[in-house]
């Protein structure tokens, strides 16, 4: 029986062009959807960035997540942070099925397919959550005495730069003293979610945008940069 299973999986890999499939049949490395990629590149060259954003980023369909219930994942995150599920948006290669920009990690070129080694990137859109974290962080900084010790918070300037863009990055929060929000945030995304198998074997990264305006603005930067790379070739 084992031999028959191995032969069947080998045949399936050959037919699908997949490099890896688990014994259970879970496809870990699907071939990229060339029709989808071709259509995206065509739209990228002819449509304005805001239209590309609306067509490819906003819809619920996630081209990279064939083995993850994206709706269930988003609902869990929405419940945790008390936001509407519509305000939890999966972005990046998990959404498109491929990367827009080259990635230094793993030396992945632009348009590399979402794979078993990829992360799921999530944008949480909430002015309430954004302001809550921002105020907590400011109060800690202002009241703890660290306001006069710039060396304490290495990521302070980077944190401010992202706040200016309407994007709160939890990895830029302070991690010392009695401020525990950063630790609690990553405990949820790196421990609780994986334990619940909400995202399968994938790691989940999340950030908070104050309004959809800022999410769209950031996504359009990547879209325009990707367009420029194609044109320059």
Rosetta silent file (secondary structure, phi, psi, omega in degrees, C-alpha in Angstrom):
SEQUENCE: XXXXXXXXXXXXXXXXXXXXXXXXXXXXXXXXXXXXXXXXXXXXXXXXXXXXXXXXXXXXXXXXXXXXXXXXXXXXXXXXXXXXXXXXXXXXXXXXXXXXXXXXXXXXXXXXXXXXXXXXXXXXXXXXXXXXXXXXXXXXXXXXXXXXXXXXXXXXXXXXXXXXXXXXXXXXXXXXXXXXXXXXXXXXXXXXXXXXXXXXXXXXXXXXXXXXXXXXXXXXXXXXXXXXXXXXX
SCORE:     score description
SCORE:     0.000 S_00000001
   1 L     0.000  -41.159  179.944    0.000    0.000    0.000 S_00000001
   2 H   -60.821  -40.397  178.642    2.841    2.361    0.869 S_00000001
   3 H   -63.245  -40.116  179.175    4.381    1.798   -2.541 S_00000001
   4 H   -65.291  -40.338  178.605    1.081    2.549   -4.262 S_00000001
   5 H   -63.415  -43.386 -179.540    0.687    5.790   -2.286 S_00000001
   6 H   -62.694  -41.511  179.240    4.211    6.860   -3.171 S_00000001
   7 H   -65.501  -40.542 -179.724    3.601    6.151   -6.853 S_00000001
   8 H   -64.759  -42.294  179.319    0.303    8.047   -6.779 S_00000001
   9 H   -66.572  -38.196  178.540    1.909   11.077   -5.122 S_00000001
  10 H   -63.626  -40.173  178.792    4.782   11.016   -7.600 S_00000001
  11 H   -66.007  -40.942  179.793    2.297   10.958  -10.478 S_00000001
  12 H   -64.122  -40.124  177.425    0.314   13.816   -8.929 S_00000001
  13 H   -61.188  -40.892 -178.337    3.489   15.881   -8.561 S_00000001
  14 H   -67.523  -41.939 -178.367    4.325   15.287  -12.201 S_00000001
  15 H   -67.804  -43.703 -176.259    0.848   16.181  -13.440 S_00000001
  16 H   -85.822  -16.906 -176.897    0.511   19.305  -11.272 S_00000001
  17 L    77.914   23.087 -178.231    4.105   20.375  -11.486 S_00000001
  18 L   -89.000  144.438  178.612    4.318   20.414   -7.691 S_00000001
  19 L   -88.960  -27.893 -177.597    7.604   19.874   -5.938 S_00000001
  20 L  -143.150  136.808  173.867    6.142   18.722   -2.605 S_00000001
  21 E  -141.477  135.311 -179.747    2.943   17.043   -1.422 S_00000001
  22 L   -75.133  167.953  177.863    2.399   15.552    2.007 S_00000001
  23 L   -59.819  -33.317 -179.544    1.276   11.997    2.588 S_00000001
  24 L   -74.972   -6.512  178.304   -2.143   13.370    3.486 S_00000001
  25 L    94.302    3.319  178.765   -2.353   14.942    0.061 S_00000001
  26 L   -70.964  125.333 -179.565   -1.937   18.527    1.191 S_00000001
  27 E   -83.523  115.244 -176.045   -0.325   20.455   -1.641 S_00000001
  28 L   -94.263  -21.809 -174.804    2.479   22.501   -0.159 S_00000001
  29 L  -141.205   73.828 -179.443    3.998   23.978   -3.293 S_00000001
  30 L   -70.268  147.712  174.283    1.427   24.528   -5.990 S_00000001
  31 L   -66.101  150.291 -178.994    2.566   25.817   -9.377 S_00000001
  32 L   -67.302  144.994  178.054    1.821   29.482   -9.892 S_00000001
  33 L   -76.626   96.952 -173.993   -1.427   30.293  -11.695 S_00000001
  34 H   -64.571  -33.241  178.701    0.083   31.604  -14.916 S_00000001
  35 H   -65.243  -43.932  178.040   -3.261   32.853  -16.237 S_00000001
  36 H   -63.119  -44.517 -179.516   -3.812   34.874  -13.070 S_00000001
  37 H   -64.548  -41.815  178.930   -0.237   36.228  -13.161 S_00000001
  38 H   -63.243  -41.856  179.503   -0.516   37.169  -16.847 S_00000001
  39 H   -65.401  -40.498  179.040   -3.805   38.973  -16.210 S_00000001
  40 H   -62.594  -46.921 -179.270   -2.290   40.801  -13.241 S_00000001
  41 H   -62.086  -37.451  178.529    0.715   41.969  -15.243 S_00000001
  42 H   -65.234  -46.174  178.602   -1.581   43.143  -18.030 S_00000001
  43 H   -65.608  -36.248  179.981   -3.761   45.094  -15.593 S_00000001
  44 H   -61.836  -34.722 -176.859   -0.668   46.440  -13.872 S_00000001
  45 H   -83.960  -14.687 -175.014    0.537   47.937  -17.146 S_00000001
  46 H  -120.019  -22.271 -175.002   -2.802   49.493  -18.121 S_00000001
  47 L  -103.355  151.218  174.649   -4.777   50.315  -14.972 S_00000001
  48 L   -67.426  158.064 -174.614   -4.145   52.994  -12.332 S_00000001
  49 H   -59.292  -36.594 -178.487   -2.817   51.756   -9.001 S_00000001
  50 H   -66.330  -32.592  178.028   -6.086   52.355   -7.139 S_00000001
  51 H   -73.274  -38.363  175.624   -7.956   50.091   -9.573 S_00000001
  52 H   -61.247  -41.079  177.571   -5.306   47.359   -9.241 S_00000001
  53 H   -59.804  -46.783 -177.942   -5.723   47.655   -5.474 S_00000001
  54 H   -66.713  -35.224 -176.836   -9.500   47.275   -5.706 S_00000001
  55 H   -79.162  -34.286 -169.396   -9.316   44.308   -8.058 S_00000001
  56 H  -114.950  -21.079 -177.685   -6.545   42.306   -6.437 S_00000001
  57 L  -102.268  -41.877 -174.863   -6.136   43.330   -2.791 S_00000001
  58 L   -72.350  -36.689 -178.422   -9.633   44.054   -1.484 S_00000001
  59 L   -59.252  152.920 -178.682  -11.514   40.894   -2.592 S_00000001
  60 L   -68.444  -27.468 -176.051  -11.673   38.055   -0.061 S_00000001
  61 L   -57.921  128.983  178.071  -10.167   35.514   -2.474 S_00000001
  62 L  -115.660  106.913 -173.918   -6.617   34.571   -1.477 S_00000001
  63 L   -67.136  -22.321 -179.156   -4.769   32.982   -4.376 S_00000001
  64 L   -89.433  -17.006 -172.396   -1.986   31.655   -2.156 S_00000001
  65 L  -102.711   76.793 -179.993   -4.131   30.020    0.521 S_00000001
  66 L   -83.656  -16.475 -175.408   -5.465   26.839   -1.036 S_00000001
  67 L  -124.017   18.594  177.840   -5.253   24.864    2.212 S_00000001
  68 L  -128.688  134.175  175.654   -6.224   27.509    4.790 S_00000001
  69 L   -78.471   92.484 -174.527   -9.736   28.686    5.618 S_00000001
  70 H   -62.814  -32.774  179.145   -8.995   32.385    5.238 S_00000001
  71 H   -64.788  -44.698  178.918  -12.452   33.376    6.453 S_00000001
  72 H   -63.671  -41.086  178.150  -12.018   31.424    9.688 S_00000001
  73 H   -61.238  -46.557 -179.263   -8.552   32.906   10.212 S_00000001
  74 H   -65.175  -36.929  179.204   -9.852   36.431    9.710 S_00000001
  75 H   -65.215  -40.242  178.380  -12.786   35.802   12.043 S_00000001
  76 H   -61.955  -44.918 -179.880  -10.466   34.625   14.819 S_00000001
  77 H   -66.629  -41.091  179.152   -8.329   37.751   14.485 S_00000001
  78 H   -61.427  -41.891  178.984  -11.407   39.974   14.275 S_00000001
  79 H   -65.311  -42.849 -179.387  -12.813   38.451   17.459 S_00000001
  80 H   -59.181  -42.995 -173.766   -9.510   38.825   19.285 S_00000001
  81 H  -104.694    9.059  172.942   -9.203   42.530   18.479 S_00000001
  82 L    57.441   50.896  175.560  -12.925   43.334   18.496 S_00000001
  83 L  -127.810  163.600  176.006  -13.194   44.537   14.909 S_00000001
  84 L   -69.930  143.205 -177.890  -15.475   43.607   12.041 S_00000001
  85 H   -59.631  -27.822  178.056  -14.157   40.726    9.963 S_00000001
  86 H   -66.163  -17.596 -179.855  -14.310   42.982    6.892 S_00000001
  87 H   -93.364    5.542  174.561  -11.615   45.085    8.570 S_00000001
  88 E  -109.464  108.626 -171.443   -9.190   42.163    8.663 S_00000001
  89 E  -117.529  123.932  173.868   -7.558   42.019    5.240 S_00000001
  90 E   -80.615  131.907 -176.305   -5.040   39.438    4.069 S_00000001
  91 E  -127.836 -173.055  174.662   -2.426   41.101    1.867 S_00000001
  92 H    72.415 -155.398 -174.993    0.892   40.285    0.223 S_00000001
  93 H   -68.435  -25.341  176.290    1.759   37.052   -1.537 S_00000001
  94 H   -65.104  -34.458  179.076   -0.910   35.103    0.358 S_00000001
  95 H   -77.704  -49.538 -174.023   -3.517   37.339   -1.277 S_00000001
  96 H   -81.393  -28.393 -174.219   -2.003   37.587   -4.771 S_00000001
  97 L    96.329   -4.564 -179.640   -0.399   34.156   -4.959 S_00000001
  98 E  -159.170  163.138  178.727    2.999   35.745   -5.649 S_00000001
  99 L   -82.741  147.353  175.293    5.301   38.488   -4.373 S_00000001
 100 L   -85.551  -38.011 -175.483    5.212   41.956   -5.882 S_00000001
 101 L  -119.603  156.465  176.368    8.743   42.909   -4.914 S_00000001
 102 L   -60.311  145.663  179.527   11.992   40.940   -4.540 S_00000001
 103 E  -113.738  128.335  178.670   12.497   39.493   -1.060 S_00000001
 104 L   -65.564  -39.322 -179.421   15.909   39.490    0.591 S_00000001
 105 L   -70.805  117.912 -179.728   14.958   36.546    2.770 S_00000001
 106 L    82.118    0.909  178.138   15.456   33.446    0.665 S_00000001
 107 L    52.752   52.332 -177.859   16.566   35.593   -2.303 S_00000001
 108 E   -93.814  123.527  178.436   13.125   35.476   -3.875 S_00000001
 109 L   -74.172  168.762  175.554   12.677   37.543   -7.057 S_00000001
 110 L   -58.113  145.412  179.711    9.530   39.507   -7.866 S_00000001
 111 L    70.598   20.030  170.428    6.548   37.319   -8.831 S_00000001
 112 L   -70.376  140.534 -175.816    7.837   34.353   -6.818 S_00000001
 113 E   -73.678  151.953  172.403    4.899   32.171   -5.870 S_00000001
 114 L   -63.555  130.834 -174.467    3.502   31.915   -2.357 S_00000001
 115 L  -134.554 -176.924 -178.867    4.984   28.752   -0.891 S_00000001
 116 L   -63.246  -21.565  179.991    5.189   26.680    2.266 S_00000001
 117 L   -92.865    0.297 -178.970    7.972   28.966    3.506 S_00000001
 118 L   -82.407  159.296  174.371    5.936   32.145    3.029 S_00000001
 119 E  -102.612  156.097  173.154    4.184   34.107    5.777 S_00000001
 120 E   -95.597  119.547  179.607    0.592   35.292    5.786 S_00000001
 121 E   -97.733  131.972 -175.227    0.480   39.077    6.095 S_00000001
 122 E  -126.314  133.798  174.002   -2.617   40.594    7.679 S_00000001
 123 E  -107.777  124.861  175.402   -3.771   44.210    7.883 S_00000001
 124 E  -103.523  119.897 -176.917   -6.158   45.119   10.713 S_00000001
 125 E  -102.586  109.375 -178.120   -8.014   48.343    9.941 S_00000001
 126 L  -162.988  115.057  176.250   -9.258   50.045   13.108 S_00000001
 127 H   -67.307  -33.164 -179.589   -8.917   53.600   14.342 S_00000001
 128 H   -65.367  -49.863 -179.760   -9.986   52.450   17.814 S_00000001
 129 H   -65.471  -42.378  178.956   -7.289   49.754   18.072 S_00000001
 130 H   -56.976  -51.894 -177.941   -4.687   52.011   16.464 S_00000001
 131 H   -66.792  -34.960  179.768   -5.327   54.862   18.902 S_00000001
 132 H   -62.295  -48.003 -179.774   -5.526   52.498   21.861 S_00000001
 133 H   -67.323  -41.995 -179.615   -2.066   51.029   21.205 S_00000001
 134 H   -59.493  -47.820 -178.353   -0.626   54.445   20.325 S_00000001
 135 H   -66.041  -41.744  177.846   -1.896   56.025   23.556 S_00000001
 136 H   -59.512  -43.352 -179.022   -0.702   53.097   25.690 S_00000001
 137 H   -65.647  -44.063 -179.893    2.708   53.348   24.123 S_00000001
 138 H   -63.642  -43.621 -178.559    2.892   57.127   24.580 S_00000001
 139 H   -63.199  -39.892  177.293    1.788   56.940   28.213 S_00000001
 140 H   -63.567  -46.906 -179.807    4.404   54.325   28.973 S_00000001
 141 H   -62.108  -40.434 -175.329    7.105   56.363   27.245 S_00000001
 142 H   -76.860  -34.215 -172.530    6.013   59.597   28.939 S_00000001
 143 H   -98.708  -12.480 -173.482    5.499   58.242   32.461 S_00000001
 144 L   -90.974   -9.067 -178.213    8.262   55.682   32.778 S_00000001
 145 L    92.723   -5.806 -177.970   11.187   58.095   32.594 S_00000001
 146 H   -79.931   -9.279  178.815   12.388   56.649   29.308 S_00000001
 147 H   -60.196  -26.790 -179.845   11.437   59.815   27.429 S_00000001
 148 H   -97.658    9.270 -179.293   14.832   61.189   28.449 S_00000001
 149 L  -126.772   80.010 -175.504   16.685   58.031   27.503 S_00000001
 150 H   -57.994  -29.051 -176.691   16.690   57.751   23.686 S_00000001
 151 H   -71.638  -15.043 -178.137   18.931   54.691   23.732 S_00000001
 152 H   -64.640  -44.403 -172.964   16.272   52.667   25.552 S_00000001
 153 L  -111.711   93.098 -174.828   13.935   52.319   22.597 S_00000001
 154 L   -62.099  -31.876 -174.581   15.989   51.533   19.507 S_00000001
 155 L   -95.169   11.440 -173.941   12.987   51.428   17.193 S_00000001
 156 H   -57.673  -48.660 -177.232   11.424   54.689   18.424 S_00000001
 157 H   -67.357  -39.414  177.262   12.160   56.740   15.313 S_00000001
 158 H   -63.554  -40.327  177.026   11.103   53.944   12.985 S_00000001
 159 H   -58.989  -45.485  179.662    7.888   53.563   15.005 S_00000001
 160 H   -63.124  -40.065  179.820    7.170   57.285   14.587 S_00000001
 161 H   -60.728  -40.514  179.412    7.841   57.102   10.851 S_00000001
 162 H   -73.841  -36.179  175.894    5.247   54.366   10.429 S_00000001
 163 H   -58.518  -39.874  177.785    2.751   56.146   12.672 S_00000001
 164 H   -58.710  -31.838  179.753    3.070   59.117   10.298 S_00000001
 165 L   -87.833    5.600  179.202    1.986   56.743    7.503 S_00000001
 166 L    75.692   19.559 -175.986   -1.052   55.595    9.480 S_00000001
 167 E  -125.875  120.578  177.811    0.482   52.165   10.032 S_00000001
 168 E  -100.490  115.220 -179.951    1.262   50.807   13.503 S_00000001
 169 L   -99.713  111.470 -178.397    3.882   48.077   13.392 S_00000001
 170 H   -60.309  -27.188  179.518    3.903   46.022   16.606 S_00000001
 171 H   -70.182  -10.806  178.334    7.475   44.856   15.962 S_00000001
 172 H   -96.513   -3.642 -179.877    8.545   48.482   16.444 S_00000001
 173 L   -69.617  156.521  175.135    6.950   48.805   19.891 S_00000001
 174 L   -65.636  150.856 -176.475    9.120   49.011   23.027 S_00000001
 175 L  -128.219   15.040 -177.224    9.835   45.675   24.642 S_00000001
 176 L  -113.225  175.357  174.766   11.382   46.645   27.953 S_00000001
 177 L    62.404 -141.870 -176.129   10.184   47.611   31.402 S_00000001
 178 L   -95.895    7.824  179.115    6.526   47.202   32.286 S_00000001
 179 L   -86.634  111.103 -171.804    5.199   47.686   28.771 S_00000001
 180 L  -109.044    1.707 -172.203    3.910   44.248   27.793 S_00000001
 181 H   -63.027  -40.095  179.839    1.764   44.910   24.726 S_00000001
 182 H   -60.889  -44.923  179.263    4.430   43.855   22.243 S_00000001
 183 H   -62.200  -43.413 -179.763    4.977   40.598   24.112 S_00000001
 184 H   -65.096  -39.522  179.853    1.229   39.954   24.312 S_00000001
 185 H   -59.679  -50.822 -176.629    0.779   40.716   20.613 S_00000001
 186 H   -75.283  -23.061  173.049    3.396   38.230   19.476 S_00000001
 187 H   -63.542  -38.127  178.664    2.280   35.673   22.021 S_00000001
 188 H   -69.190  -50.138 -173.715   -1.065   35.651   20.231 S_00000001
 189 H   -77.981  -26.873 -177.166    0.271   35.525   16.683 S_00000001
 190 H  -102.341  -11.925  179.708    3.248   33.235   17.296 S_00000001
 191 H  -122.899  -58.080 -174.813    1.780   30.905   19.917 S_00000001
 192 H   -64.702  -51.394  179.670   -1.983   30.960   20.239 S_00000001
 193 H   -58.901  -46.996  176.831   -2.874   31.055   16.533 S_00000001
 194 H   -60.480  -38.010  178.813   -0.381   28.304   15.640 S_00000001
 195 H   -64.613  -31.999  178.722   -1.685   26.171   18.526 S_00000001
 196 H   -83.423   -5.875 -179.934   -5.201   26.597   17.169 S_00000001
 197 L    59.816   29.549 -176.691   -3.955   25.647   13.676 S_00000001
 198 L   -66.532  -28.733 -179.152   -5.841   28.688   12.377 S_00000001
 199 L  -119.928   24.429 -178.689   -3.290   29.255    9.621 S_00000001
 200 L    62.681 -130.317 -179.648   -2.093   25.696    9.154 S_00000001
 201 L   -94.575    4.497 -176.528    1.706   25.606    9.110 S_00000001
 202 L   -85.981  148.597  172.534    2.077   29.230    8.055 S_00000001
 203 E   -86.068  143.953 -178.903    3.342   32.053   10.245 S_00000001
 204 E  -114.324  128.156  174.218    1.063   35.096   10.509 S_00000001
 205 E  -114.336  139.624 -177.830    2.309   38.680   10.654 S_00000001
 206 E  -139.776  149.327  174.196   -0.082   41.535   11.346 S_00000001
 207 E  -136.454  167.544 -176.873   -0.072   45.308   11.557 S_00000001
 208 E  -116.311  127.635  174.879   -2.713   47.918   12.350 S_00000001
 209 E  -108.098  138.616 -177.496   -3.836   50.655    9.953 S_00000001
 210 L   -69.511  -36.917  178.077   -5.821   53.561   11.269 S_00000001
 211 L  -143.708  160.845  176.542   -7.967   53.799    8.143 S_00000001
 212 H   -62.757  -28.301  177.683   -8.275   51.937    4.867 S_00000001
 213 H   -51.257  -44.897 -177.312   -6.902   55.082    3.228 S_00000001
 214 H   -72.269  -36.494  175.120   -3.472   54.328    4.702 S_00000001
 215 H   -62.110  -46.896  179.950   -3.597   50.652    3.741 S_00000001
 216 H   -61.969  -41.932 -179.462   -4.483   51.589    0.174 S_00000001
 217 H   -60.637  -42.908 -179.565   -1.744   54.233    0.090 S_00000001
 218 H   -68.696  -42.071  179.573    0.891   51.729    1.205 S_00000001
 219 H   -63.567  -36.296 -179.659   -0.310   49.039   -1.186 S_00000001
 220 H   -68.578  -29.453  174.728   -0.257   51.512   -4.068 S_00000001
 221 H   -61.112  -47.734  179.215    3.388   52.294   -3.333 S_00000001
 222 H   -64.211  -40.397  179.519    4.252   48.613   -3.852 S_00000001
 223 H   -62.203  -45.532 -179.119    2.030   48.419   -6.938 S_00000001
 224 H   -68.372  -36.614  176.701    3.695   51.452   -8.505 S_00000001
 225 H   -65.590  -40.564  177.962    7.177   50.193   -7.640 S_00000001
 226 H   -63.856  -42.503  178.763    6.352   46.845   -9.228 S_00000001
 227 H   -60.963  -43.434 -178.944    5.035   48.615  -12.328 S_00000001
 228 H   -63.092  -37.009  179.468    8.216   50.699  -12.559 S_00000001
 229 H   -65.405  -39.950  179.918   10.386   47.580  -12.399 S_00000001
 230 H   -66.636  -43.616 -178.050    8.488   46.001  -15.282 S_00000001
 231 H   -64.851  -35.497 -175.664    8.659   49.156  -17.405 S_00000001
 232 H   -74.055  -13.298 -178.033   12.383   49.581  -16.796 S_00000001
 233 L   -82.112    0.000    0.000   13.182   46.140  -18.146 S_00000001
